[in-house]
Amino acid sequence: MKETLSFVLNGSPVDVLAAPTETLLDLLREQLGVTGPKRGCDEGDCGTCTVLLDGQPVRSCLTIALTVAGKEITTVEGLADGRKLHPLQKAFHERGAFQCGFCTPGMLMSAKALLDGNPNPTRREIVDHMSGNLCRCGSYEEVIEAIQAVANGEYKE
Amino acid sequence: MTEYVGMSMPRYDGVGQATGRTKYVDDFVLPGMVYVKVLRSPVHKGVIRHLDLSAAENTPGVVGVLSAEDVPGVNLYGAGGDQPVFTPEHIRYKGELIAAVVGVDEDTAMEGVEKIDIQIEEQTPVFDMFEAMKPDAPLVRPDSESNLWEYEPGQTTRVMYIGDVEEGFAQAEHIVEGRYQTGEQDHAPLEPHASVAYLDEAERLAIHTVSQCLYFQLGQLAAIFGLPMSKIRYIGGTVGGGFGGKNHIHADHVAGIAALKFGRPVKYRETRREDLQYSTKRGVFILDYKTGVRDDGTLVANHIKLWHDSGAYGGFSPYGGEKCSMFASGPYHIPNIRTEAQTILTNKAGSSSMRGFTIMNGQFPMEMQLHKIAEETGIDPWELRFINAWRDGDKGVSRYTVRGAGAIEAMKKAADLAGIELPEHLLAMDSRTPPPQRGEAADVVD
Protein backbone atom coordinates (compact mmCIF):
# COMPACT_ATOMS: atom_id res chain seq x y z
CA MET A 1 0.00 0.00 0.00
CA LYS A 2 1.52 3.32 -1.05
CA GLU A 3 1.59 6.25 1.30
CA THR A 4 1.78 9.98 0.72
CA LEU A 5 5.23 11.41 1.23
CA SER A 6 6.14 15.09 1.45
CA PHE A 7 9.70 16.37 1.57
CA VAL A 8 11.89 19.10 0.14
CA LEU A 9 13.97 18.15 -2.90
CA ASN A 10 16.69 20.57 -3.97
CA GLY A 11 14.78 23.44 -2.41
CA SER A 12 11.33 22.62 -3.80
CA PRO A 13 8.50 20.86 -1.95
CA VAL A 14 7.57 17.45 -3.34
CA ASP A 15 4.42 15.37 -2.70
CA VAL A 16 4.49 11.80 -3.98
CA LEU A 17 3.18 8.33 -3.28
CA ALA A 18 5.76 5.82 -2.12
CA ALA A 19 5.59 2.12 -1.29
CA PRO A 20 6.91 1.06 2.12
CA THR A 21 9.70 -0.95 0.47
CA GLU A 22 10.70 1.78 -1.99
CA THR A 23 14.17 3.20 -1.52
CA LEU A 24 14.94 6.88 -1.82
CA LEU A 25 17.16 6.02 -4.82
CA ASP A 26 14.27 4.31 -6.63
CA LEU A 27 11.94 7.18 -5.81
CA LEU A 28 14.39 9.80 -7.09
CA ARG A 29 15.48 7.97 -10.22
CA GLU A 30 12.45 5.99 -11.36
CA GLN A 31 9.59 8.17 -10.16
CA LEU A 32 10.94 11.72 -10.10
CA GLY A 33 13.47 11.46 -12.96
CA VAL A 34 16.26 12.79 -10.75
CA THR A 35 19.03 10.59 -12.15
CA GLY A 36 22.09 12.35 -10.73
CA PRO A 37 22.36 9.79 -7.91
CA LYS A 38 23.56 6.57 -9.58
CA ARG A 39 22.85 2.91 -8.95
CA GLY A 40 26.31 1.39 -8.72
CA CYS A 41 25.74 -1.55 -6.37
CA ASP A 42 22.31 -1.00 -4.79
CA GLU A 43 23.62 -2.37 -1.51
CA GLY A 44 25.48 0.47 0.13
CA ASP A 45 29.04 -0.36 -0.90
CA CYS A 46 30.02 2.05 -3.66
CA GLY A 47 28.69 5.51 -2.73
CA THR A 48 27.47 6.48 -6.22
CA CYS A 49 23.94 7.09 -4.84
CA THR A 50 25.05 9.50 -2.08
CA VAL A 51 22.64 12.38 -1.40
CA LEU A 52 22.36 14.83 1.48
CA LEU A 53 19.60 14.27 4.05
CA ASP A 54 19.30 17.47 6.07
CA GLY A 55 22.90 18.18 5.12
CA GLN A 56 24.29 14.75 6.05
CA PRO A 57 25.50 12.31 3.39
CA VAL A 58 23.41 9.11 3.13
CA ARG A 59 23.28 6.15 0.79
CA SER A 60 19.95 6.69 -0.97
CA CYS A 61 19.92 2.99 -1.95
CA LEU A 62 19.77 2.06 1.75
CA THR A 63 17.34 4.80 2.75
CA ILE A 64 13.65 3.89 2.78
CA ALA A 65 11.88 6.70 0.95
CA LEU A 66 9.13 7.14 3.54
CA THR A 67 11.73 7.96 6.24
CA VAL A 68 12.57 11.28 4.58
CA ALA A 69 9.11 12.76 5.27
CA GLY A 70 9.44 16.44 6.20
CA LYS A 71 13.17 16.43 5.57
CA GLU A 72 15.39 18.15 3.05
CA ILE A 73 17.10 16.13 0.31
CA THR A 74 19.88 17.58 -1.82
CA THR A 75 21.19 15.78 -4.91
CA VAL A 76 23.87 16.83 -7.38
CA GLU A 77 21.11 18.55 -9.37
CA GLY A 78 20.71 20.97 -6.45
CA LEU A 79 24.36 22.03 -6.27
CA ALA A 80 24.62 24.58 -9.06
CA ASP A 81 22.81 27.92 -9.03
CA GLY A 82 21.33 27.88 -12.52
CA ARG A 83 24.32 27.76 -14.84
CA LYS A 84 26.65 28.94 -12.05
CA LEU A 85 28.53 25.89 -10.86
CA HIS A 86 29.22 25.19 -7.20
CA PRO A 87 32.96 25.62 -6.42
CA LEU A 88 33.28 21.84 -5.97
CA GLN A 89 31.74 21.23 -9.40
CA LYS A 90 34.07 23.78 -10.93
CA ALA A 91 37.10 22.25 -9.22
CA PHE A 92 36.16 18.67 -10.19
CA HIS A 93 35.62 19.72 -13.80
CA GLU A 94 38.72 21.88 -14.20
CA ARG A 95 41.03 19.50 -12.34
CA GLY A 96 39.80 16.37 -14.09
CA ALA A 97 38.64 14.70 -10.88
CA PHE A 98 36.85 11.99 -12.85
CA GLN A 99 37.17 9.93 -15.99
CA CYS A 100 33.90 8.11 -16.66
CA GLY A 101 32.06 10.41 -14.24
CA PHE A 102 29.73 7.75 -12.85
CA CYS A 103 30.96 8.24 -9.27
CA THR A 104 31.04 12.05 -9.53
CA PRO A 105 27.51 12.94 -8.33
CA GLY A 106 28.07 10.87 -5.18
CA MET A 107 31.62 12.18 -4.71
CA LEU A 108 30.41 15.78 -4.95
CA MET A 109 27.70 15.28 -2.33
CA SER A 110 30.13 13.64 0.10
CA ALA A 111 32.63 16.42 -0.50
CA LYS A 112 29.99 19.10 0.08
CA ALA A 113 29.02 17.54 3.40
CA LEU A 114 32.68 17.48 4.41
CA LEU A 115 33.39 21.14 3.61
CA ASP A 116 30.07 22.34 5.08
CA GLY A 117 31.07 20.81 8.41
CA ASN A 118 34.84 21.31 8.19
CA PRO A 119 35.90 24.10 5.82
CA ASN A 120 39.62 23.40 6.27
CA PRO A 121 40.09 19.63 6.36
CA THR A 122 43.51 18.01 6.41
CA ARG A 123 44.42 15.61 3.64
CA ARG A 124 43.89 12.74 6.09
CA GLU A 125 40.40 14.04 6.94
CA ILE A 126 39.52 14.29 3.24
CA VAL A 127 40.73 10.74 2.59
CA ASP A 128 38.81 9.38 5.60
CA HIS A 129 35.64 11.23 4.72
CA MET A 130 35.70 10.22 1.04
CA SER A 131 36.57 6.57 1.74
CA GLY A 132 32.97 5.46 1.13
CA ASN A 133 32.95 6.72 -2.46
CA LEU A 134 34.57 4.33 -4.88
CA CYS A 135 36.09 5.34 -8.22
CA ARG A 136 37.14 2.44 -10.42
CA CYS A 137 38.85 4.77 -12.90
CA GLY A 138 41.24 5.74 -10.11
CA SER A 139 40.70 9.51 -9.93
CA TYR A 140 41.20 9.57 -6.15
CA GLU A 141 44.25 11.83 -6.17
CA GLU A 142 42.51 14.45 -8.33
CA VAL A 143 39.40 14.24 -6.12
CA ILE A 144 41.51 14.96 -3.02
CA GLU A 145 43.30 17.82 -4.77
CA ALA A 146 40.02 19.33 -6.00
CA ILE A 147 38.55 19.31 -2.49
CA GLN A 148 41.76 20.79 -1.08
CA ALA A 149 41.69 23.52 -3.75
CA VAL A 150 38.12 24.48 -2.83
CA ALA A 151 39.04 24.51 0.87
CA ASN A 152 42.00 26.76 0.03
CA GLY A 153 39.62 29.25 -1.57
CA GLU A 154 40.87 28.69 -5.13
CA TYR A 155 37.30 28.34 -6.40
CA LYS A 156 34.91 31.03 -5.22
CA GLU A 157 31.11 30.97 -5.39
CA MET B 1 46.50 23.80 -32.79
CA THR B 2 49.87 22.49 -31.60
CA GLU B 3 49.98 24.94 -28.69
CA TYR B 4 47.60 22.55 -26.87
CA VAL B 5 49.88 19.52 -27.17
CA GLY B 6 51.09 18.54 -23.71
CA MET B 7 48.58 20.79 -21.94
CA SER B 8 46.01 19.49 -19.50
CA MET B 9 42.58 20.57 -20.76
CA PRO B 10 39.20 20.37 -19.01
CA ARG B 11 36.98 17.79 -20.67
CA TYR B 12 34.61 19.07 -23.31
CA ASP B 13 31.73 17.17 -21.66
CA GLY B 14 32.92 17.58 -18.08
CA VAL B 15 30.19 20.00 -17.00
CA GLY B 16 27.63 17.28 -17.74
CA GLN B 17 29.42 14.88 -15.42
CA ALA B 18 29.84 17.49 -12.69
CA THR B 19 26.18 18.55 -12.76
CA GLY B 20 24.55 15.13 -13.15
CA ARG B 21 23.19 16.09 -16.57
CA THR B 22 25.15 13.36 -18.38
CA LYS B 23 22.74 10.54 -19.21
CA TYR B 24 24.03 7.02 -18.64
CA VAL B 25 21.97 4.14 -20.01
CA ASP B 26 20.16 3.37 -16.76
CA ASP B 27 19.15 7.06 -16.52
CA PHE B 28 16.67 6.62 -19.38
CA VAL B 29 13.18 5.98 -18.01
CA LEU B 30 10.63 5.86 -20.81
CA PRO B 31 6.81 5.93 -20.63
CA GLY B 32 5.38 2.40 -20.65
CA MET B 33 8.78 0.85 -20.09
CA VAL B 34 8.90 -2.78 -19.00
CA TYR B 35 11.73 -4.57 -17.20
CA VAL B 36 13.67 -7.79 -17.68
CA LYS B 37 14.88 -10.31 -15.14
CA VAL B 38 16.66 -13.46 -16.24
CA LEU B 39 16.93 -17.09 -15.26
CA ARG B 40 20.56 -18.13 -15.06
CA SER B 41 21.92 -21.60 -14.68
CA PRO B 42 22.48 -22.59 -11.04
CA VAL B 43 24.98 -25.28 -12.11
CA HIS B 44 28.34 -25.15 -13.89
CA LYS B 45 27.60 -27.84 -16.45
CA GLY B 46 24.52 -29.76 -17.41
CA VAL B 47 21.71 -30.42 -19.85
CA ILE B 48 18.28 -28.79 -19.69
CA ARG B 49 15.81 -31.69 -19.59
CA HIS B 50 12.63 -29.68 -18.99
CA LEU B 51 11.74 -25.99 -19.24
CA ASP B 52 8.20 -24.71 -18.67
CA LEU B 53 7.69 -20.95 -18.66
CA SER B 54 3.87 -20.96 -18.45
CA ALA B 55 3.60 -20.20 -14.72
CA ALA B 56 5.96 -17.27 -15.20
CA GLU B 57 3.99 -16.09 -18.21
CA ASN B 58 0.71 -16.22 -16.25
CA THR B 59 2.02 -14.16 -13.34
CA PRO B 60 -0.01 -10.91 -12.99
CA GLY B 61 2.04 -8.00 -14.34
CA VAL B 62 4.25 -10.21 -16.51
CA VAL B 63 4.23 -9.07 -20.13
CA GLY B 64 5.87 -12.18 -21.51
CA VAL B 65 8.78 -14.58 -21.46
CA LEU B 66 11.82 -15.26 -23.63
CA SER B 67 13.97 -18.30 -24.26
CA ALA B 68 16.10 -19.73 -27.07
CA GLU B 69 13.12 -20.13 -29.40
CA ASP B 70 12.40 -16.38 -29.21
CA VAL B 71 15.72 -15.36 -30.75
CA PRO B 72 14.55 -14.01 -34.13
CA GLY B 73 17.86 -14.52 -35.95
CA VAL B 74 20.98 -16.47 -35.03
CA ASN B 75 21.22 -17.65 -31.43
CA LEU B 76 25.00 -17.18 -31.38
CA TYR B 77 27.17 -14.18 -30.75
CA GLY B 78 30.45 -12.96 -29.21
CA ALA B 79 33.86 -12.35 -30.74
CA GLY B 80 34.20 -16.13 -31.05
CA GLY B 81 30.71 -16.44 -32.56
CA ASP B 82 30.03 -19.39 -30.28
CA GLN B 83 27.87 -18.14 -27.39
CA PRO B 84 24.07 -18.54 -27.40
CA VAL B 85 21.94 -15.63 -26.18
CA PHE B 86 19.75 -18.16 -24.36
CA THR B 87 21.17 -21.64 -24.18
CA PRO B 88 18.69 -24.09 -25.74
CA GLU B 89 20.10 -27.24 -24.14
CA HIS B 90 23.69 -27.41 -22.91
CA ILE B 91 24.87 -25.41 -19.92
CA ARG B 92 28.54 -24.53 -19.98
CA TYR B 93 28.94 -22.19 -17.00
CA LYS B 94 27.15 -21.22 -13.81
CA GLY B 95 25.11 -18.14 -14.63
CA GLU B 96 24.51 -19.00 -18.28
CA LEU B 97 21.32 -17.36 -19.60
CA ILE B 98 18.39 -19.76 -19.99
CA ALA B 99 15.28 -17.59 -20.09
CA ALA B 100 14.00 -14.09 -19.34
CA VAL B 101 10.79 -12.69 -17.89
CA VAL B 102 9.54 -9.24 -18.85
CA GLY B 103 7.28 -7.48 -16.36
CA VAL B 104 5.86 -4.10 -15.47
CA ASP B 105 8.64 -3.73 -12.92
CA GLU B 106 11.68 -5.70 -11.78
CA ASP B 107 9.98 -7.21 -8.74
CA THR B 108 7.18 -8.61 -10.92
CA ALA B 109 9.65 -9.95 -13.46
CA MET B 110 11.63 -11.58 -10.65
CA GLU B 111 8.45 -13.16 -9.29
CA GLY B 112 7.94 -14.65 -12.74
CA VAL B 113 11.53 -15.96 -12.87
CA GLU B 114 11.01 -17.73 -9.56
CA LYS B 115 7.99 -19.58 -11.01
CA ILE B 116 9.90 -21.03 -13.97
CA ASP B 117 9.78 -24.81 -13.92
CA ILE B 118 13.17 -26.16 -14.94
CA GLN B 119 14.93 -29.48 -14.60
CA ILE B 120 18.64 -29.71 -15.30
CA GLU B 121 20.68 -32.89 -15.45
CA GLU B 122 23.87 -31.80 -13.73
CA GLN B 123 27.18 -32.97 -15.19
CA THR B 124 30.78 -32.89 -13.99
CA PRO B 125 32.42 -29.56 -14.87
CA VAL B 126 36.09 -28.80 -15.44
CA PHE B 127 37.67 -25.57 -14.16
CA ASP B 128 41.43 -26.10 -14.41
CA MET B 129 43.11 -25.68 -17.80
CA PHE B 130 45.51 -28.60 -17.43
CA GLU B 131 42.71 -30.86 -16.21
CA ALA B 132 40.66 -29.72 -19.22
CA MET B 133 43.49 -30.73 -21.58
CA LYS B 134 43.63 -34.35 -20.36
CA PRO B 135 42.26 -36.87 -22.88
CA ASP B 136 39.43 -38.04 -20.58
CA ALA B 137 38.40 -34.53 -19.43
CA PRO B 138 34.71 -33.58 -19.48
CA LEU B 139 34.06 -31.66 -22.69
CA VAL B 140 32.87 -28.07 -22.29
CA ARG B 141 31.35 -28.47 -25.76
CA PRO B 142 29.86 -31.93 -26.06
CA ASP B 143 30.16 -31.88 -29.85
CA SER B 144 33.90 -31.17 -29.90
CA GLU B 145 36.91 -33.47 -29.70
CA SER B 146 38.77 -31.58 -26.99
CA ASN B 147 38.64 -28.45 -24.87
CA LEU B 148 41.25 -26.73 -27.01
CA TRP B 149 40.10 -23.80 -29.10
CA GLU B 150 40.62 -24.30 -32.82
CA TYR B 151 42.25 -21.21 -34.31
CA GLU B 152 41.71 -22.74 -37.74
CA PRO B 153 39.99 -26.07 -38.39
CA GLY B 154 42.17 -28.71 -36.71
CA GLN B 155 44.74 -26.16 -35.51
CA THR B 156 44.82 -25.78 -31.72
CA THR B 157 48.20 -24.08 -31.26
CA ARG B 158 49.02 -20.62 -32.54
CA VAL B 159 52.73 -20.48 -33.28
CA MET B 160 54.78 -17.34 -33.92
CA TYR B 161 58.51 -17.32 -34.49
CA ILE B 162 61.44 -15.29 -35.65
CA GLY B 163 64.87 -16.83 -36.17
CA ASP B 164 65.47 -20.30 -34.76
CA VAL B 165 65.34 -20.80 -30.98
CA GLU B 166 67.43 -23.98 -31.06
CA GLU B 167 70.25 -22.13 -32.84
CA GLY B 168 69.86 -19.38 -30.29
CA PHE B 169 70.08 -21.74 -27.32
CA ALA B 170 73.24 -23.26 -28.86
CA GLN B 171 74.90 -19.82 -28.60
CA ALA B 172 73.78 -19.27 -25.01
CA GLU B 173 76.03 -19.79 -21.99
CA HIS B 174 73.01 -19.62 -19.67
CA ILE B 175 69.49 -21.04 -19.96
CA VAL B 176 66.90 -19.68 -17.51
CA GLU B 177 63.49 -21.29 -17.17
CA GLY B 178 60.35 -20.43 -15.24
CA ARG B 179 56.61 -20.99 -15.02
CA TYR B 180 54.36 -18.02 -14.30
CA GLN B 181 50.66 -17.57 -13.70
CA THR B 182 48.36 -14.56 -13.69
CA GLY B 183 44.93 -14.74 -12.11
CA GLU B 184 41.36 -13.99 -13.01
CA GLN B 185 40.08 -10.45 -12.56
CA ASP B 186 36.81 -8.57 -12.97
CA HIS B 187 36.57 -5.09 -14.44
CA ALA B 188 33.96 -3.98 -11.88
CA PRO B 189 33.14 -0.62 -13.45
CA LEU B 190 30.85 1.41 -11.21
CA GLU B 191 28.16 1.33 -13.92
CA PRO B 192 26.81 -2.22 -14.21
CA HIS B 193 25.80 -3.62 -17.60
CA ALA B 194 22.48 -2.13 -18.71
CA SER B 195 20.46 -1.67 -21.87
CA VAL B 196 17.36 0.26 -22.92
CA ALA B 197 15.66 -0.81 -26.17
CA TYR B 198 12.55 0.40 -28.01
CA LEU B 199 11.11 0.78 -31.49
CA ASP B 200 11.55 4.33 -32.67
CA GLU B 201 9.31 6.49 -34.87
CA ALA B 202 10.76 4.87 -37.99
CA GLU B 203 10.21 1.33 -36.61
CA ARG B 204 13.93 0.97 -36.10
CA LEU B 205 15.11 -0.89 -33.04
CA ALA B 206 16.79 1.80 -30.93
CA ILE B 207 19.18 0.59 -28.24
CA HIS B 208 20.95 2.73 -25.65
CA THR B 209 24.09 0.75 -24.92
CA VAL B 210 26.95 0.78 -22.43
CA SER B 211 29.15 -0.71 -25.18
CA GLN B 212 32.75 0.39 -25.49
CA CYS B 213 32.82 -0.68 -29.14
CA LEU B 214 29.56 -0.20 -31.00
CA TYR B 215 30.95 -1.37 -34.30
CA PHE B 216 32.28 -4.65 -32.89
CA GLN B 217 28.75 -5.39 -31.72
CA LEU B 218 26.36 -3.97 -34.30
CA GLY B 219 26.91 -6.86 -36.71
CA GLN B 220 26.45 -9.43 -33.93
CA LEU B 221 23.18 -7.77 -32.89
CA ALA B 222 21.90 -7.58 -36.48
CA ALA B 223 22.48 -11.35 -36.75
CA ILE B 224 20.75 -12.03 -33.41
CA PHE B 225 17.73 -9.88 -34.33
CA GLY B 226 17.61 -11.01 -37.96
CA LEU B 227 17.56 -7.34 -38.96
CA PRO B 228 19.64 -5.37 -41.44
CA MET B 229 21.99 -2.92 -39.70
CA SER B 230 19.92 -0.05 -41.13
CA LYS B 231 17.04 -1.14 -38.89
CA ILE B 232 19.10 -0.81 -35.70
CA ARG B 233 19.86 2.54 -34.09
CA TYR B 234 22.71 1.75 -31.72
CA ILE B 235 23.22 4.70 -29.39
CA GLY B 236 26.30 4.80 -27.17
CA GLY B 237 29.18 6.99 -26.18
CA THR B 238 28.53 7.45 -22.47
CA VAL B 239 30.12 4.64 -20.52
CA GLY B 240 30.33 4.52 -16.73
CA GLY B 241 33.63 2.67 -16.82
CA GLY B 242 34.34 -0.29 -19.04
CA PHE B 243 37.98 -1.40 -18.87
CA GLY B 244 37.37 -4.00 -21.58
CA GLY B 245 34.34 -5.61 -19.97
CA LYS B 246 31.97 -3.68 -22.21
CA ASN B 247 33.55 -5.08 -25.37
CA HIS B 248 31.23 -8.05 -24.97
CA ILE B 249 27.43 -7.90 -25.25
CA HIS B 250 25.86 -8.49 -21.84
CA ALA B 251 22.42 -6.85 -22.03
CA ASP B 252 21.64 -5.36 -25.46
CA HIS B 253 20.72 -8.71 -27.02
CA VAL B 254 18.09 -9.54 -24.37
CA ALA B 255 16.62 -6.02 -24.23
CA GLY B 256 16.46 -5.86 -28.03
CA ILE B 257 14.74 -9.24 -28.43
CA ALA B 258 12.19 -8.23 -25.77
CA ALA B 259 11.51 -4.85 -27.43
CA LEU B 260 10.96 -6.56 -30.80
CA LYS B 261 8.70 -9.23 -29.33
CA PHE B 262 6.55 -7.04 -27.09
CA GLY B 263 6.68 -3.67 -28.86
CA ARG B 264 7.33 -1.84 -25.57
CA PRO B 265 10.36 0.09 -24.32
CA VAL B 266 12.47 -2.40 -22.36
CA LYS B 267 15.14 -2.00 -19.73
CA TYR B 268 17.49 -4.78 -18.75
CA ARG B 269 20.12 -4.04 -16.15
CA GLU B 270 22.32 -6.47 -14.32
CA THR B 271 22.58 -6.27 -10.57
CA ARG B 272 26.06 -5.72 -9.18
CA ARG B 273 26.11 -9.37 -8.13
CA GLU B 274 25.20 -10.61 -11.63
CA ASP B 275 27.75 -8.28 -13.12
CA LEU B 276 30.53 -9.51 -10.84
CA GLN B 277 29.69 -13.20 -11.08
CA TYR B 278 28.72 -13.70 -14.69
CA SER B 279 30.23 -11.00 -16.89
CA THR B 280 33.39 -11.64 -18.91
CA LYS B 281 36.68 -11.63 -16.97
CA ARG B 282 40.37 -11.29 -17.53
CA GLY B 283 41.22 -14.96 -18.00
CA VAL B 284 43.92 -16.98 -16.26
CA PHE B 285 47.27 -17.28 -18.06
CA ILE B 286 49.98 -19.84 -17.42
CA LEU B 287 53.27 -19.27 -19.23
CA ASP B 288 56.43 -21.38 -19.47
CA TYR B 289 59.61 -19.50 -20.38
CA LYS B 290 62.97 -20.73 -21.53
CA THR B 291 65.40 -17.89 -22.18
CA GLY B 292 68.93 -18.16 -23.55
CA VAL B 293 71.51 -15.52 -22.66
CA ARG B 294 75.22 -14.95 -23.34
CA ASP B 295 77.81 -14.30 -20.61
CA ASP B 296 77.74 -10.61 -21.49
CA GLY B 297 73.99 -10.44 -20.88
CA THR B 298 72.85 -10.49 -24.51
CA LEU B 299 69.51 -12.24 -24.89
CA VAL B 300 69.73 -14.72 -27.78
CA ALA B 301 66.67 -16.96 -27.55
CA ASN B 302 63.22 -17.04 -25.94
CA HIS B 303 60.87 -19.99 -26.12
CA ILE B 304 57.42 -19.37 -24.61
CA LYS B 305 54.52 -21.74 -24.22
CA LEU B 306 51.35 -20.12 -22.98
CA TRP B 307 47.93 -21.38 -21.99
CA HIS B 308 44.97 -19.02 -21.74
CA ASP B 309 41.78 -19.96 -19.90
CA SER B 310 38.90 -18.84 -22.08
CA GLY B 311 36.07 -19.94 -19.82
CA ALA B 312 33.02 -21.39 -21.53
CA TYR B 313 33.19 -19.35 -24.73
CA GLY B 314 35.85 -17.95 -27.02
CA GLY B 315 35.22 -14.22 -26.68
CA PHE B 316 38.41 -12.32 -27.36
CA SER B 317 40.51 -15.02 -25.69
CA PRO B 318 42.00 -16.61 -28.84
CA TYR B 319 43.03 -13.16 -30.00
CA GLY B 320 44.20 -12.40 -26.45
CA GLY B 321 46.60 -15.34 -26.60
CA GLU B 322 47.99 -14.08 -29.91
CA LYS B 323 48.39 -10.58 -28.56
CA CYS B 324 50.12 -11.93 -25.45
CA SER B 325 52.49 -13.92 -27.69
CA MET B 326 53.41 -10.81 -29.64
CA PHE B 327 54.56 -8.94 -26.54
CA ALA B 328 55.58 -11.74 -24.16
CA SER B 329 59.26 -11.11 -24.86
CA GLY B 330 58.90 -7.57 -23.54
CA PRO B 331 60.42 -4.50 -25.20
CA TYR B 332 63.64 -6.42 -25.78
CA HIS B 333 65.58 -7.43 -28.84
CA ILE B 334 65.86 -11.21 -29.02
CA PRO B 335 66.85 -12.55 -32.45
CA ASN B 336 65.36 -16.02 -31.92
CA ILE B 337 61.85 -16.28 -30.44
CA ARG B 338 59.20 -18.97 -30.62
CA THR B 339 55.78 -18.69 -28.97
CA GLU B 340 53.17 -21.42 -28.80
CA ALA B 341 49.74 -20.33 -27.55
CA GLN B 342 46.73 -22.45 -26.70
CA THR B 343 43.28 -21.28 -25.63
CA ILE B 344 41.43 -23.69 -23.36
CA LEU B 345 37.70 -23.89 -22.70
CA THR B 346 36.57 -24.47 -19.10
CA ASN B 347 33.19 -24.32 -17.32
CA LYS B 348 33.57 -20.74 -16.13
CA ALA B 349 32.11 -17.41 -17.22
CA GLY B 350 33.84 -16.46 -20.47
CA SER B 351 37.05 -14.48 -20.31
CA SER B 352 37.65 -11.66 -22.70
CA SER B 353 39.37 -8.30 -22.96
CA MET B 354 40.53 -6.33 -19.93
CA ARG B 355 42.85 -3.34 -19.57
CA GLY B 356 46.07 -3.78 -21.51
CA PHE B 357 44.37 -6.75 -22.98
CA THR B 358 46.66 -9.75 -22.24
CA ILE B 359 49.87 -7.83 -22.94
CA MET B 360 50.91 -7.50 -19.30
CA ASN B 361 50.18 -11.19 -18.80
CA GLY B 362 53.35 -11.67 -20.85
CA GLN B 363 55.26 -8.61 -19.65
CA PHE B 364 55.21 -9.68 -16.02
CA PRO B 365 56.84 -13.09 -16.60
CA MET B 366 59.42 -11.62 -18.99
CA GLU B 367 60.48 -9.12 -16.32
CA MET B 368 60.66 -11.99 -13.81
CA GLN B 369 62.90 -13.86 -16.26
CA LEU B 370 65.20 -10.84 -16.48
CA HIS B 371 65.31 -10.72 -12.69
CA LYS B 372 66.42 -14.37 -12.63
CA ILE B 373 68.92 -13.79 -15.45
CA ALA B 374 70.43 -10.87 -13.54
CA GLU B 375 70.92 -13.18 -10.54
CA GLU B 376 72.29 -16.01 -12.69
CA THR B 377 74.79 -13.89 -14.64
CA GLY B 378 75.61 -11.36 -11.93
CA ILE B 379 74.82 -8.54 -14.36
CA ASP B 380 73.11 -5.47 -12.92
CA PRO B 381 69.33 -5.57 -13.73
CA TRP B 382 69.42 -2.04 -15.20
CA GLU B 383 72.41 -2.90 -17.37
CA LEU B 384 70.69 -6.07 -18.56
CA ARG B 385 67.59 -4.17 -19.60
CA PHE B 386 69.45 -1.26 -21.20
CA ILE B 387 71.68 -3.40 -23.39
CA ASN B 388 68.78 -5.56 -24.59
CA ALA B 389 66.10 -2.87 -24.94
CA TRP B 390 64.52 -2.37 -28.36
CA ARG B 391 66.23 0.09 -30.64
CA ASP B 392 64.54 1.50 -33.73
CA GLY B 393 64.71 -1.05 -36.52
CA ASP B 394 64.58 -4.13 -34.28
CA LYS B 395 61.99 -6.81 -35.01
CA GLY B 396 59.57 -8.51 -32.62
CA VAL B 397 58.30 -12.07 -32.91
CA SER B 398 55.50 -11.12 -35.28
CA ARG B 399 58.22 -9.50 -37.44
CA TYR B 400 57.01 -5.95 -37.22
CA THR B 401 59.77 -3.41 -37.33
CA VAL B 402 60.01 -1.34 -34.15
CA ARG B 403 59.72 2.40 -34.73
CA GLY B 404 59.83 5.08 -32.08
CA ALA B 405 61.24 2.73 -29.42
CA GLY B 406 61.21 4.30 -25.97
CA ALA B 407 62.10 1.68 -23.36
CA ILE B 408 65.50 3.22 -22.57
CA GLU B 409 64.06 6.71 -22.22
CA ALA B 410 61.24 5.35 -20.02
CA MET B 411 63.76 3.52 -17.80
CA LYS B 412 65.88 6.65 -17.42
CA LYS B 413 62.77 8.57 -16.35
CA ALA B 414 61.75 5.79 -13.94
CA ALA B 415 65.22 5.75 -12.37
CA ASP B 416 65.11 9.51 -12.02
CA LEU B 417 61.67 9.40 -10.32
CA ALA B 418 62.87 6.64 -8.01
CA GLY B 419 65.98 8.62 -7.08
CA ILE B 420 68.34 6.03 -8.58
CA GLU B 421 71.55 7.28 -10.14
CA LEU B 422 72.36 5.33 -13.27
CA PRO B 423 75.98 4.94 -14.42
CA GLU B 424 77.21 7.21 -17.20
CA HIS B 425 77.49 4.51 -19.86
CA LEU B 426 73.79 3.67 -19.46
CA LEU B 427 72.73 7.33 -19.45
CA ALA B 428 74.65 7.68 -22.72
CA MET B 429 72.41 5.07 -24.39
CA ASP B 430 69.30 5.88 -26.42
CA SER B 431 66.72 4.00 -28.45
CA ARG B 432 68.09 5.22 -31.79
CA THR B 433 71.59 3.75 -31.43
CA PRO B 434 72.32 -0.01 -31.40
CA PRO B 435 74.40 -1.17 -28.42
CA PRO B 436 77.92 -2.48 -29.00
CA GLN B 437 77.10 -5.98 -27.64
CA ARG B 438 74.44 -6.75 -30.15
CA GLY B 439 75.11 -9.19 -32.93
CA GLU B 440 73.36 -9.20 -36.25
CA ALA B 441 69.73 -10.32 -36.17
CA ALA B 442 69.06 -13.73 -37.67
CA ASP B 443 67.65 -13.62 -41.18
CA VAL B 444 63.91 -13.55 -41.20
CA VAL B 445 62.50 -16.65 -42.87
CA ASP B 446 59.03 -16.02 -44.24
Interface residues (C-beta under 8 A of the other chain):
Chain A: R29 E30 G33 T35 G36 P37 K38 R39 G40 C41 D42 E43 D45 C46 T48 T75 V76 E77 L79 A80 L85 Q89 K90 F92 H93 E94 G96 F98 Q99 C100 G101 F102 C103 T104 P105 L108 L134 C135 R136 C137
Chain B: S8 P10 R11 G14 V15 G16 Q17 A18 T19 G20 T22 K23 Y24 D26 D27 V29 H187 A188 P189 L190 E191 P192 V239 G240 G241 G242 F243 R269 T271 R272
